[in-house]
Amino acid sequence: MATGAATTPPDRFARGLLRCADRAVLATRLGPEGWPYASLVLLAVDHDAAPILLLSDLAEHSRALAADARLSLLIDGTAGHDDPLTGPRLTLLGTAERTAAPDHARRYLSRHPAAELYAGFADFQFYRVAVSRAHLVAGFGRIHWLEGAAVGFDPAVAAALAAHEPDIVAHMNADHGAAVELLATRLAGGAGTGWRMTGIDPEGCDLGRAGATARVAFATPVDGSAAARAELVRLTRQARGNA
């Protein structure tokens, strides 16, 4: 994600970091004294870029959120940098609300299939985070505060593609597995075989393989299934040319 940080608008750069992430550091207020408490959580992202979490009621952070729904999420994009402090990271400030929406569960479990083992337990809950503000460090000296509405993606545009996501993902995995593999290995830097598409949103598609994740960004946001198909065809041709 660091590539192009100087020219990519801060809001899109922030969403790119968020959409690429499969985990985050969650900070909550613990106990009556309100001590800051940080923990590792797995992360998925809705079509409008709102974070989705799956948390156990027994976890300390869930108890903290029950008392105070405010939280902070740190998205770390510094991997691979010789000096991590020159790499990108994003801190989100927002509030968590429980959600029973099937689409939120589907997107999370597509991103983290191992979570299906416990997602149906009565003491596990899905949460959707409403982002109020965000602090982006896009690289050394490139620092921005963003309002939550700027980090999010237009819900109306996102909804146009969201309705078709299950069919697109199923079609790509069933009929275009070779193309998915090319996207993962030649455009997203993934290694090995067995890659599958796990999600698609207006700004790109998510790929997964045996615990590894990857993402391919679209050149410009797409506003429906036809535009998404055209962009996937273009990216597949680009990937074939990268041989």
Long-range contacts (C-beta under 8 A, 24 or more apart in sequence): 1-77, 1-88, 2-77, 2-81, 2-87, 2-88, 2-138, 2-139, 5-88, 5-138, 5-139, 5-142, 6-138, 6-139, 6-142, 8-138, 10-136, 10-138, 10-144, 10-146, 10-150, 11-146, 11-150, 11-151, 12-203, 13-88, 13-136, 13-138, 14-90, 14-134, 14-136, 14-144, 14-146, 14-150, 14-151, 15-49, 15-151, 15-152, 15-153, 15-203, 16-203, 16-217, 17-75, 17-77, 17-88, 17-89, 17-90, 17-136, 18-45, 18-49, 18-51, 18-75, 18-90, 18-92, 18-151, 19-45, 19-49, 19-201, 19-203, 19-204, 19-206, 19-215, 20-77, 20-213, 20-215, 21-45, 21-75, 21-76, 21-77, 22-111, 22-112, 22-213, 24-51, 24-73, 24-74, 24-75, 24-76, 25-73, 25-74, 25-76, 26-53, 26-61, 26-71, 26-72, 26-73, 27-71, 27-72, 27-73, 27-74, 28-60, 28-61, 28-64, 28-65, 28-68, 28-70, 28-71, 29-64, 29-67, 29-68, 29-70, 30-60, 30-64, 31-64, 37-61, 37-64, 38-74, 41-73, 42-111, 42-112, 42-115, 43-73, 43-75, 43-111, 44-107, 44-108, 44-110, 44-111, 44-112, 45-107, 45-201, 46-103, 46-104, 46-107, 46-128, 46-158, 47-107, 47-153, 47-155, 47-158, 47-159, 47-161, 47-162, 47-165, 47-201, 47-202, 48-152, 48-153, 48-154, 48-155, 48-158, 49-151, 49-152, 49-153, 49-201, 50-128, 50-129, 50-130, 50-131, 50-152, 51-92, 51-94, 51-128, 51-129, 51-131, 52-99, 52-104, 52-107, 52-108, 52-126, 52-127, 52-128, 52-129, 53-96, 53-108, 53-126, 53-127, 53-129, 54-108, 54-112, 54-115, 54-119, 54-124, 54-125, 54-126, 54-127, 55-124, 55-125, 55-127, 56-118, 56-123, 56-124, 57-123, 57-124, 57-125, 58-123, 62-125, 65-96, 65-127, 69-95, 69-96, 69-97, 70-94, 70-95, 71-95, 71-96, 71-129, 73-129, 85-140, 86-139, 86-140, 87-139, 88-136, 88-137, 88-138, 88-139, 89-136, 89-137, 90-134, 90-135, 90-136, 90-137, 91-134, 91-135, 92-129, 92-131, 92-133, 92-134, 92-151, 93-131, 93-132, 93-133, 93-134, 93-135, 94-129, 94-130, 94-131, 94-132, 94-133, 94-148, 95-129, 95-130, 95-132, 96-127, 96-128, 96-129, 96-130, 97-127, 97-128, 97-129, 97-130, 98-125, 98-126, 98-127, 99-126, 99-127, 99-128, 100-126, 101-126, 101-128, 103-162, 104-128, 106-166, 107-199, 110-169, 110-198, 110-199, 110-206, 110-208, 111-198, 111-199, 111-206, 111-208, 111-213, 113-208, 114-211, 153-201, 153-202, 153-203, 153-221, 157-202, 157-221, 157-223, 158-201, 158-202, 160-223, 160-224, 161-200, 161-201, 161-202, 161-222, 161-223, 161-224, 161-225, 161-228, 162-201, 164-224, 164-225, 164-228, 165-199, 165-200, 165-201, 167-225, 168-197, 168-200, 168-225, 168-228, 168-229, 169-197, 169-198, 169-199, 169-200, 172-197, 172-232, 173-197, 176-236, 179-232, 179-236, 179-239, 180-207, 182-236, 182-239, 182-240, 183-207, 183-216, 183-235, 183-236, 183-239, 184-209, 184-214, 184-216, 186-239, 186-240, 186-242, 186-243, 187-216, 187-235, 187-238, 187-239, 187-242, 188-214, 188-215, 188-216, 189-214, 190-214, 200-228, 205-232
